[in-house]
Amino acid sequence: MKILLKHVGNMGDLVFFLPPVLETLKRVYPGCHITLVTAWGFKESKRSFLPPFAKKGLWGSRNMSGFCISLMASNPHIDQLVHWHDTDLSLSGAICQEEGISYPTWNPTYFEMQKKSGTYNIVAELDMGITHHENPLRKIYDAVGLPNETYSNYKIYITPHDREVAAQVTSAWPKPRIIFLEGLEGQTTRGWDSQKIPALKEAIISRYGVEPRWFGSRFLPTYEGATLTLRQNITTLAYCDAAIGVLSGPLHFAAAVSLPTITLFSDQSIHRAAPAYFLNQYISDPAKKHRTLLGPSNARRQFLKHDEPSYNLTPQEAASQKSNGWLSPGRQSTKTPLAAVTANEIMLVLQDILG
């Protein structure tokens, strides 16, 4: 049995969607050979003046610590890992090298040739759009021909060296180790009301006597003079006590290494990707369960990734606030249910985890 999968999506997908599906395929088809085609980073855009949601670019360049290749390289259920490039081809691995290993590069033409070659028993392209009401994991299982499967455990396969480095880096961090996940301070509806972060920080210092630490690409630690790799940085979360964030790649990373998370959530159904929904059934210790703090919402919810008028503002509210979108002036508490979550509410949940 030979299986060809393609997924060049976001960071969170590679710890939430793919690992349980890959593991399930190996269980259902013992001895199968899985080829995964993935990216080396986000799309690179030549039109830098455009906002992120409008950018058009190419897959292929290394950025964001080579995140797709880096996260998938240690997965034991992948037999061949392939780098995706929108234009270039190199079966010898001349383009993509990560952590001393070379990976072949496929472009769309070569990928289509492989799909039609008759070599593979299953071919599935997992770069799919998900509507508001769809369960994303359910849709991927359907795509690979396993509609009755439900296994959904997050997973990052950490090497012994990753763990050794992370243990050394975190050894001097005071406890309890409370993490703010990058994305918490964002201004889109994936973000929280960033003006509340100082209040939350001071509340944590007052109760626990430690300052929370930030995790993300802008807060990379170093070890022996070198910046940690993506997997090593993620592994530091395994040595922490709680993480707070919005739905994002870093939140999925924390959940995937069993760090209890507090997800600030709204504007979409909880079955989209909240760790509490998918992981709590596997966790017996109440203190380690993942929590979701839901902001108030109305029936017309939508998930905005960029600045545009929100359904959570009535036309009258938008007019009275002189606001056409999230980034414009106006009362944040009425622009998104997520912004209405308070620091005190987060502290109550945090205290339930840490005591």
KEKE-3310 file (N, C-alpha, C; in steps of 0.2 Angstrom, whole numbers, plus 5000, padded with zeros to 4 digits):
npx = (5004:5004:5004:5000:5001:4997:5000:5002:4999:4995:5005:4998:4990:4999:5002:4990:4980:4987:4997:4988:4981:4991:4996:4984:4983:4994:4990:4978:4983:4994:5012:5011:5017:5021:5021:5024:5020:5025:5027:5041:5040:5030:5020:5030:5029:5029:5023:5024:5018:5004:4991:4991:4981:4978:4989:4998:5008:5023:5025:5039:5051:5062:5056:5050:5057:5058:5046:5036:5043:5052:5044:5038:5049:5053:5043:5038:5029:5030:5037:5043:5048:5044:5048:5038:5038:5032:5037:5050:5060:5068:5074:5085:5088:5094:5089:5082:5087:5088:5092:5104:5099:5094:5080:5070:5063:5047:5037:5022:5019:5027:5021:5008:5011:5015:5003:4995:5002:4999:5006:5002:4991:4982:4978:4979:4974:4976:4975:4963:4948:4939:4923:4913:4905:4911:4919:4936:4945:4937:4934:4946:4949:4939:4944:4955:4949:4944:4931:4925:4934:4940:4951:4960:4972:4983:5000:5018:5033:5046:5064:5077:5088:5082:5074:5084:5091:5080:5078:5089:5089:5077:5080:5084:5073:5061:5048:5030:5030:5023:5016:5014:5007:5012:5003:4992:4993:4989:4980:4970:4954:4959:4966:4968:4961:4974:4977:4974:4984:4995:4988:4984:4997:5002:4993:4997:5010:5008:5001:5008:5022:5030:5036:5026:5031:5035:5031:5036:5040:5046:5052:5063:5073:5091:5104:5120:5125:5118:5103:5088:5081:5065:5058:5065:5062:5048:5049:5053:5041:5036:5041:5035:5021:5008:4999:4993:4983:4977:4968:4979:4995:5006:4997:4993:5005:5008:4998:5001:5012:5008:5006:4996:4983:4975:4963:4958:4943:4931:4919:4918:4913:4916:4921:4930:4944:4948:4959:4953:4941:4945:4955:4953:4946:4955:4962:4965:4968:4962:4968:4977:4969:4964:4958:4944:4940:4926:4921:4907:4895:4885:4872:4876:4890:4907:4923:4936:4951:4957:4956:4941:4923:4914:4902:4898:4897:4883:4876:4873:4881:4893:4893:4891:4903:4912:4918:4925:4931:4941:4954:4951:4947:4937:4926:4934:4928:4915:4918:4923:4919:4929:4938:4931:4933:4940:4954:4953:4944:4952:4962:4955:4953:4966:4970:4963:4970:4983:4982)
npy = (4994:5010:5027:5044:5060:5077:5093:5109:5118:5128:5131:5125:5115:5105:5099:5096:5092:5083:5073:5063:5058:5052:5043:5035:5030:5021:5012:5006:5002:4992:4992:5001:5013:5030:5045:5062:5077:5093:5110:5123:5133:5149:5156:5166:5183:5194:5206:5216:5227:5225:5220:5206:5196:5198:5195:5188:5175:5164:5147:5139:5145:5146:5150:5156:5147:5136:5128:5118:5107:5105:5102:5090:5082:5073:5064:5048:5041:5045:5040:5045:5062:5076:5092:5105:5116:5130:5132:5127:5112:5098:5083:5078:5084:5097:5109:5110:5109:5104:5104:5097:5087:5083:5086:5080:5091:5094:5101:5108:5102:5090:5084:5082:5072:5061:5059:5053:5042:5029:5023:5025:5020:5027:5044:5060:5077:5088:5102:5110:5120:5125:5127:5137:5129:5116:5101:5101:5090:5079:5081:5079:5066:5060:5063:5055:5043:5037:5037:5034:5035:5042:5046:5059:5064:5077:5079:5081:5075:5073:5074:5066:5075:5087:5088:5087:5100:5109:5106:5111:5125:5129:5127:5137:5145:5153:5146:5146:5142:5152:5155:5167:5165:5169:5179:5182:5195:5201:5211:5207:5198:5186:5190:5196:5209:5219:5229:5225:5216:5221:5222:5208:5203:5209:5204:5191:5192:5197:5187:5175:5178:5178:5183:5182:5173:5175:5166:5162:5166:5179:5178:5170:5159:5156:5144:5139:5149:5148:5151:5143:5128:5126:5115:5113:5124:5123:5112:5117:5121:5110:5110:5119:5126:5132:5139:5153:5159:5163:5155:5148:5144:5143:5140:5127:5121:5121:5113:5101:5097:5093:5104:5112:5122:5138:5144:5158:5162:5164:5168:5157:5140:5129:5116:5118:5119:5119:5115:5110:5104:5093:5086:5084:5072:5063:5065:5063:5070:5083:5096:5097:5098:5105:5122:5132:5148:5157:5171:5182:5179:5182:5175:5176:5172:5174:5170:5181:5185:5196:5214:5219:5225:5219:5206:5206:5219:5230:5240:5252:5253:5253:5265:5274:5272:5276:5267:5255:5243:5231:5237:5250:5265:5264:5256:5242:5232:5229:5226:5213:5197:5191:5201:5205:5197:5196:5201:5197:5186:5177:5175:5168:5155:5152:5150:5139:5130:5130:5132)
npz = (5000:4995:4999:4995:5001:5002:5009:5013:5023:5037:5053:5064:5059:5057:5068:5074:5064:5055:5062:5069:5059:5050:5059:5061:5048:5047:5056:5051:5038:5039:5037:5027:5015:5016:5008:5011:5005:5008:5014:5015:5023:5025:5012:5001:4997:4983:4983:4994:5000:5001:5012:5024:5021:5008:5000:4987:4982:4982:4986:4993:4997:5011:5027:5043:5052:5044:5044:5041:5036:5046:5057:5053:5050:5060:5062:5064:5056:5043:5028:5016:5015:5007:4999:4994:4980:4971:4958:4955:4953:4960:4961:4967:4979:4980:4983:4995:5011:5028:5044:5042:5033:5016:5006:4993:4980:4974:4960:4954:4942:4942:4953:4948:4939:4947:4954:4943:4940:4944:4954:4967:4979:4987:4985:4991:4993:5005:5007:5010:5010:5025:5030:5042:5050:5049:5055:5055:5056:5054:5041:5035:5038:5030:5017:5016:5015:5026:5034:5046:5056:5071:5079:5088:5094:5098:5092:5093:5088:5097:5097:5107:5108:5106:5118:5127:5125:5127:5141:5147:5143:5150:5163:5172:5173:5183:5193:5196:5178:5167:5152:5139:5124:5108:5097:5106:5108:5096:5084:5076:5075:5079:5089:5106:5117:5117:5126:5138:5142:5151:5163:5165:5166:5178:5187:5187:5192:5205:5211:5209:5210:5199:5183:5168:5153:5136:5121:5105:5088:5089:5101:5103:5112:5116:5114:5119:5111:5100:5091:5096:5087:5078:5083:5095:5102:5104:5112:5124:5130:5136:5148:5156:5165:5162:5148:5140:5127:5110:5097:5087:5079:5089:5100:5097:5097:5111:5116:5110:5116:5129:5138:5149:5142:5141:5131:5123:5115:5102:5090:5082:5079:5093:5089:5079:5082:5095:5108:5121:5117:5109:5116:5130:5133:5134:5145:5162:5174:5182:5184:5173:5162:5147:5144:5138:5136:5133:5124:5124:5112:5097:5086:5073:5069:5064:5058:5058:5049:5046:5044:5043:5042:5056:5059:5072:5076:5075:5061:5066:5078:5072:5065:5076:5082:5073:5065:5054:5054:5063:5065:5066:5074:5090:5102:5108:5115:5109:5097:5095:5102:5108:5113:5124:5134:5151:5161:5174:5173:5166:5175:5185:5179:5177:5190:5194:5187:5192:5206)
capx = (5000:5007:5000:5003:4997:5000:4998:5006:4995:4998:5008:4994:4988:5004:5002:4983:4977:4991:4999:4983:4979:4996:4996:4979:4984:4999:4987:4974:4986:5001:5017:5010:5023:5017:5024:5020:5023:5024:5031:5047:5038:5024:5021:5034:5025:5033:5019:5024:5014:4998:4989:4993:4976:4978:4995:4999:5015:5025:5028:5046:5057:5063:5055:5047:5061:5057:5041:5033:5048:5055:5039:5037:5055:5054:5037:5040:5024:5032:5042:5047:5046:5045:5047:5034:5039:5027:5040:5056:5060:5075:5074:5092:5088:5098:5085:5079:5091:5085:5095:5108:5096:5092:5074:5068:5058:5042:5033:5015:5019:5029:5016:5002:5013:5015:4996:4993:5007:4997:5010:4999:4984:4978:4981:4974:4977:4973:4975:4956:4945:4935:4918:4912:4902:4914:4924:4941:4948:4933:4935:4953:4948:4935:4948:4960:4945:4943:4926:4923:4939:4939:4957:4962:4977:4988:5007:5024:5038:5052:5070:5081:5092:5077:5072:5090:5092:5075:5079:5095:5087:5072:5082:5085:5067:5058:5042:5027:5031:5017:5018:5009:5008:5012:4996:4988:4993:4987:4975:4964:4950:4962:4970:4964:4962:4981:4978:4973:4989:4998:4984:4985:5004:5003:4990:5001:5016:5005:4998:5013:5028:5035:5033:5025:5036:5032:5033:5034:5045:5050:5055:5067:5079:5097:5108:5127:5126:5114:5095:5084:5077:5058:5056:5068:5059:5042:5050:5053:5034:5035:5044:5031:5015:5002:5000:4987:4983:4971:4968:4985:5000:5009:4993:4993:5011:5008:4994:5004:5018:5004:5006:4989:4982:4969:4961:4953:4940:4925:4918:4917:4911:4922:4924:4934:4951:4950:4962:4949:4936:4948:4960:4951:4943:4961:4966:4961:4970:4958:4973:4980:4964:4964:4952:4942:4936:4922:4918:4900:4894:4878:4871:4879:4897:4912:4930:4940:4958:4960:4952:4935:4918:4912:4895:4897:4895:4878:4877:4872:4887:4899:4892:4892:4910:4915:4923:4923:4934:4944:4959:4949:4945:4931:4926:4935:4923:4910:4920:4923:4918:4936:4940:4927:4936:4944:4960:4951:4942:4958:4965:4951:4954:4973:4971:4960:4975:4989:4981)
capy = (5000:5017:5033:5051:5066:5084:5098:5114:5123:5132:5127:5122:5109:5100:5096:5095:5088:5077:5067:5058:5054:5048:5037:5030:5026:5016:5007:5003:4999:4990:4992:5005:5018:5036:5051:5068:5083:5099:5117:5124:5140:5152:5159:5172:5187:5200:5212:5217:5233:5222:5217:5199:5192:5200:5194:5182:5173:5157:5142:5136:5148:5144:5155:5153:5141:5130:5125:5112:5102:5104:5098:5083:5078:5068:5060:5041:5038:5047:5036:5050:5069:5080:5099:5108:5122:5131:5132:5123:5104:5095:5077:5077:5088:5102:5115:5110:5106:5106:5101:5093:5082:5085:5083:5081:5096:5093:5106:5106:5097:5083:5081:5079:5066:5056:5057:5049:5037:5023:5021:5026:5017:5033:5051:5065:5084:5090:5109:5111:5125:5123:5131:5138:5123:5109:5099:5100:5083:5075:5082:5076:5058:5058:5064:5050:5037:5034:5042:5031:5036:5048:5048:5066:5067:5081:5076:5083:5070:5077:5070:5066:5081:5093:5088:5089:5107:5112:5106:5115:5131:5131:5125:5143:5149:5153:5143:5142:5145:5154:5157:5170:5163:5174:5179:5185:5202:5203:5216:5205:5195:5181:5192:5198:5216:5220:5234:5221:5212:5223:5220:5201:5202:5212:5200:5185:5193:5198:5181:5169:5181:5177:5186:5177:5173:5175:5161:5163:5167:5185:5177:5164:5158:5153:5139:5138:5154:5147:5151:5136:5126:5127:5109:5114:5130:5120:5107:5121:5122:5104:5111:5124:5124:5134:5143:5157:5161:5163:5150:5150:5139:5142:5137:5120:5118:5120:5107:5095:5094:5092:5109:5114:5128:5142:5146:5163:5159:5166:5170:5151:5134:5126:5110:5120:5117:5121:5109:5107:5100:5087:5083:5083:5066:5059:5068:5062:5075:5090:5102:5097:5098:5111:5126:5137:5154:5159:5177:5182:5180:5182:5170:5177:5172:5173:5171:5186:5185:5202:5219:5221:5225:5212:5205:5208:5226:5232:5246:5258:5253:5255:5272:5278:5272:5279:5261:5251:5237:5230:5241:5257:5267:5262:5252:5235:5227:5228:5224:5206:5194:5189:5207:5206:5193:5201:5198:5193:5179:5172:5173:5163:5149:5150:5148:5133:5125:5130:5133)
capz = (5000:4994:5000:4993:5004:5001:5014:5014:5027:5043:5058:5069:5055:5057:5075:5075:5059:5051:5065:5071:5052:5048:5064:5059:5041:5048:5060:5046:5033:5042:5032:5021:5013:5016:5005:5012:5001:5012:5012:5019:5026:5022:5005:5000:4992:4981:4984:5002:5002:5002:5019:5023:5018:5000:4997:4982:4982:4980:4991:4991:5001:5018:5032:5049:5054:5039:5049:5039:5035:5053:5061:5050:5049:5066:5062:5062:5051:5036:5025:5012:5016:5000:4999:4989:4977:4966:4951:4954:4954:4961:4964:4971:4986:4979:4985:5002:5016:5034:5050:5039:5028:5010:5004:4986:4979:4969:4958:4952:4936:4944:4958:4944:4936:4952:4955:4938:4938:4946:4959:4974:4981:4990:4984:4995:4994:5011:5008:5009:5014:5030:5032:5049:5054:5048:5059:5050:5057:5051:5034:5032:5038:5024:5011:5015:5014:5033:5037:5052:5061:5076:5083:5087:5099:5095:5093:5090:5089:5099:5098:5113:5108:5107:5125:5131:5124:5131:5148:5149:5143:5155:5170:5176:5173:5189:5193:5190:5172:5164:5145:5135:5117:5103:5094:5111:5108:5090:5083:5072:5080:5082:5095:5112:5118:5119:5131:5144:5144:5157:5169:5166:5168:5185:5191:5188:5196:5211:5214:5209:5211:5193:5177:5163:5148:5129:5117:5098:5083:5091:5107:5103:5116:5113:5118:5117:5106:5094:5092:5096:5081:5080:5088:5102:5106:5106:5118:5130:5133:5139:5155:5159:5169:5159:5143:5138:5120:5106:5092:5083:5079:5096:5105:5095:5099:5118:5118:5107:5121:5135:5142:5149:5139:5141:5124:5122:5109:5100:5083:5078:5083:5097:5086:5074:5083:5102:5112:5126:5113:5106:5120:5137:5134:5135:5151:5168:5179:5181:5183:5167:5156:5143:5145:5133:5139:5127:5124:5122:5104:5094:5082:5067:5071:5058:5060:5054:5050:5044:5046:5039:5047:5059:5061:5079:5076:5071:5057:5071:5082:5068:5064:5082:5084:5067:5064:5049:5055:5069:5067:5066:5081:5092:5108:5106:5118:5105:5090:5094:5108:5111:5116:5130:5140:5155:5164:5180:5171:5164:5182:5189:5176:5179:5197:5194:5185:5196:5213)
cpx = (5004:5002:5003:4998:5001:4996:5003:5003:4999:5001:5004:4991:4993:5005:4995:4980:4981:4994:4994:4981:4984:4997:4990:4980:4989:4995:4982:4977:4993:5006:5016:5016:5019:5022:5020:5024:5021:5028:5037:5045:5032:5025:5025:5030:5030:5030:5019:5020:5006:4997:4990:4987:4975:4984:4995:5006:5017:5027:5035:5051:5057:5061:5051:5050:5060:5051:5038:5038:5051:5050:5038:5043:5056:5048:5039:5035:5025:5038:5046:5044:5048:5044:5043:5037:5035:5030:5045:5055:5067:5074:5080:5092:5092:5095:5084:5084:5089:5089:5100:5106:5093:5085:5072:5063:5054:5039:5026:5015:5021:5024:5010:5004:5013:5008:4993:4997:5004:5001:5007:4992:4979:4982:4976:4978:4973:4973:4968:4953:4940:4929:4917:4910:4905:4919:4930:4945:4944:4933:4941:4952:4944:4939:4953:4956:4944:4938:4924:4928:4938:4945:4959:4967:4982:4995:5012:5029:5044:5058:5073:5085:5088:5076:5078:5092:5087:5076:5084:5092:5082:5074:5082:5078:5063:5051:5037:5029:5025:5018:5012:5011:5007:5006:4991:4988:4991:4981:4969:4960:4953:4966:4965:4965:4969:4982:4977:4979:4993:4994:4984:4992:5005:4999:4993:5007:5014:5004:5004:5020:5033:5031:5032:5030:5032:5035:5031:5041:5049:5053:5059:5073:5085:5100:5115:5128:5122:5106:5092:5081:5070:5056:5059:5064:5052:5043:5051:5046:5033:5037:5040:5025:5008:5003:4993:4988:4977:4973:4974:4990:5003:5004:4993:4999:5011:5004:4997:5010:5015:5005:4999:4988:4975:4968:4956:4950:4933:4924:4917:4915:4917:4925:4928:4941:4953:4953:4957:4944:4939:4953:4958:4948:4949:4965:4962:4962:4966:4963:4976:4975:4965:4957:4950:4938:4933:4920:4911:4899:4886:4877:4875:4887:4901:4919:4934:4947:4961:4955:4947:4929:4916:4905:4893:4896:4889:4880:4877:4878:4893:4899:4893:4899:4914:4921:4920:4926:4938:4950:4958:4947:4938:4932:4928:4931:4917:4912:4921:4922:4924:4939:4937:4929:4941:4950:4958:4948:4947:4961:4962:4952:4961:4974:4968:4965:4981:4988:4983)
cpy = (5006:5023:5040:5056:5072:5089:5103:5120:5126:5127:5123:5115:5104:5097:5093:5090:5081:5072:5062:5054:5050:5042:5032:5026:5020:5010:5003:4999:4997:4989:4996:5010:5025:5041:5057:5074:5089:5105:5117:5131:5143:5154:5165:5177:5193:5206:5214:5223:5231:5220:5209:5195:5193:5198:5188:5181:5166:5153:5140:5139:5146:5150:5152:5147:5135:5125:5119:5106:5100:5100:5091:5079:5072:5063:5053:5038:5040:5043:5041:5057:5073:5088:5101:5115:5124:5131:5127:5115:5102:5089:5075:5080:5094:5109:5116:5106:5108:5101:5095:5087:5086:5082:5085:5087:5094:5100:5104:5101:5090:5080:5078:5072:5060:5054:5052:5043:5030:5020:5021:5023:5022:5039:5056:5072:5087:5098:5111:5117:5122:5128:5132:5132:5117:5108:5097:5093:5078:5075:5079:5068:5056:5059:5058:5043:5033:5038:5040:5032:5043:5050:5055:5069:5071:5078:5080:5077:5073:5072:5071:5073:5087:5093:5090:5097:5111:5112:5110:5123:5134:5130:5131:5147:5148:5149:5147:5146:5146:5157:5161:5168:5169:5174:5182:5192:5205:5208:5213:5201:5188:5183:5194:5206:5217:5225:5231:5217:5214:5221:5213:5200:5204:5207:5193:5186:5194:5192:5175:5172:5180:5181:5181:5178:5172:5170:5163:5165:5174:5184:5171:5164:5156:5148:5138:5143:5153:5148:5144:5135:5127:5121:5110:5119:5127:5116:5111:5121:5116:5105:5116:5122:5126:5139:5147:5160:5161:5157:5152:5144:5138:5139:5129:5117:5116:5114:5101:5092:5093:5098:5112:5121:5132:5146:5152:5163:5163:5166:5163:5146:5131:5120:5112:5117:5118:5115:5106:5102:5093:5083:5081:5076:5061:5060:5067:5067:5081:5096:5102:5097:5105:5115:5130:5142:5157:5166:5177:5183:5180:5176:5170:5178:5171:5173:5175:5185:5191:5208:5221:5222:5219:5212:5206:5215:5227:5238:5252:5258:5255:5262:5276:5278:5275:5273:5257:5244:5237:5235:5248:5259:5265:5258:5245:5230:5225:5226:5216:5203:5192:5195:5208:5202:5197:5197:5194:5186:5174:5170:5168:5156:5147:5147:5141:5127:5125:5130:5140)
cpz = (5000:4995:4999:4996:5002:5006:5015:5018:5032:5048:5062:5065:5056:5063:5077:5070:5057:5056:5067:5064:5050:5053:5062:5053:5042:5052:5055:5041:5035:5036:5026:5020:5012:5013:5007:5009:5005:5010:5017:5023:5023:5015:5006:4995:4990:4981:4991:5004:5003:5009:5018:5020:5010:4997:4992:4982:4980:4986:4988:4995:5008:5023:5038:5052:5050:5042:5047:5039:5042:5057:5059:5050:5054:5066:5060:5057:5044:5033:5020:5013:5010:5001:4993:4986:4971:4959:4950:4956:4955:4965:4968:4977:4986:4982:4992:5007:5023:5040:5047:5034:5022:5008:4997:4985:4973:4967:4956:4947:4938:4949:4954:4941:4941:4953:4950:4936:4940:4951:4966:4974:4983:4988:4987:4995:5000:5012:5006:5013:5019:5031:5040:5053:5053:5053:5054:5051:5053:5043:5031:5032:5032:5018:5010:5015:5021:5036:5044:5058:5065:5080:5082:5091:5095:5096:5089:5092:5091:5100:5105:5113:5109:5114:5129:5131:5128:5138:5151:5149:5148:5162:5175:5176:5180:5188:5197:5183:5168:5158:5142:5128:5112:5099:5099:5110:5101:5090:5079:5077:5082:5089:5101:5112:5121:5125:5138:5147:5150:5163:5170:5169:5176:5189:5193:5193:5203:5215:5215:5210:5205:5187:5171:5157:5141:5125:5110:5094:5085:5097:5108:5108:5113:5117:5115:5111:5100:5095:5091:5089:5083:5085:5095:5106:5108:5112:5124:5134:5137:5147:5158:5162:5166:5154:5141:5131:5116:5101:5087:5083:5086:5101:5104:5098:5107:5120:5115:5112:5128:5140:5143:5146:5141:5135:5125:5115:5108:5092:5079:5082:5087:5094:5081:5076:5090:5105:5117:5122:5111:5111:5127:5138:5135:5142:5157:5174:5178:5180:5177:5161:5153:5144:5140:5137:5133:5128:5122:5114:5103:5089:5075:5068:5064:5061:5055:5055:5048:5045:5041:5044:5049:5060:5068:5081:5072:5067:5062:5075:5078:5066:5070:5084:5079:5066:5059:5049:5062:5071:5067:5073:5083:5099:5106:5109:5114:5098:5089:5101:5112:5115:5123:5136:5144:5158:5170:5178:5169:5171:5186:5186:5177:5186:5198:5192:5190:5204:5216)
residu = (MET:LYS:ILE:LEU:LEU:LYS:HIS:VAL:GLY:ASN:MET:GLY:ASP:LEU:VAL:PHE:PHE:LEU:PRO:PRO:VAL:LEU:GLU:THR:LEU:LYS:ARG:VAL:TYR:PRO:GLY:CYS:HIS:ILE:THR:LEU:VAL:THR:ALA:TRP:GLY:PHE:LYS:GLU:SER:LYS:ARG:SER:PHE:LEU:PRO:PRO:PHE:ALA:LYS:LYS:GLY:LEU:TRP:GLY:SER:ARG:ASN:MET:SER:GLY:PHE:CYS:ILE:SER:LEU:MET:ALA:SER:ASN:PRO:HIS:ILE:ASP:GLN:LEU:VAL:HIS:TRP:HIS:ASP:THR:ASP:LEU:SER:LEU:SER:GLY:ALA:ILE:CYS:GLN:GLU:GLU:GLY:ILE:SER:TYR:PRO:THR:TRP:ASN:PRO:THR:TYR:PHE:GLU:MET:GLN:LYS:LYS:SER:GLY:THR:TYR:ASN:ILE:VAL:ALA:GLU:LEU:ASP:MET:GLY:ILE:THR:HIS:HIS:GLU:ASN:PRO:LEU:ARG:LYS:ILE:TYR:ASP:ALA:VAL:GLY:LEU:PRO:ASN:GLU:THR:TYR:SER:ASN:TYR:LYS:ILE:TYR:ILE:THR:PRO:HIS:ASP:ARG:GLU:VAL:ALA:ALA:GLN:VAL:THR:SER:ALA:TRP:PRO:LYS:PRO:ARG:ILE:ILE:PHE:LEU:GLU:GLY:LEU:GLU:GLY:GLN:THR:THR:ARG:GLY:TRP:ASP:SER:GLN:LYS:ILE:PRO:ALA:LEU:LYS:GLU:ALA:ILE:ILE:SER:ARG:TYR:GLY:VAL:GLU:PRO:ARG:TRP:PHE:GLY:SER:ARG:PHE:LEU:PRO:THR:TYR:GLU:GLY:ALA:THR:LEU:THR:LEU:ARG:GLN:ASN:ILE:THR:THR:LEU:ALA:TYR:CYS:ASP:ALA:ALA:ILE:GLY:VAL:LEU:SER:GLY:PRO:LEU:HIS:PHE:ALA:ALA:ALA:VAL:SER:LEU:PRO:THR:ILE:THR:LEU:PHE:SER:ASP:GLN:SER:ILE:HIS:ARG:ALA:ALA:PRO:ALA:TYR:PHE:LEU:ASN:GLN:TYR:ILE:SER:ASP:PRO:ALA:LYS:LYS:HIS:ARG:THR:LEU:LEU:GLY:PRO:SER:ASN:ALA:ARG:ARG:GLN:PHE:LEU:LYS:HIS:ASP:GLU:PRO:SER:TYR:ASN:LEU:THR:PRO:GLN:GLU:ALA:ALA:SER:GLN:LYS:SER:ASN:GLY:TRP:LEU:SER:PRO:GLY:ARG:GLN:SER:THR:LYS:THR:PRO:LEU:ALA:ALA:VAL:THR:ALA:ASN:GLU:ILE:MET:LEU:VAL:LEU:GLN:ASP:ILE:LEU:GLY)
# end
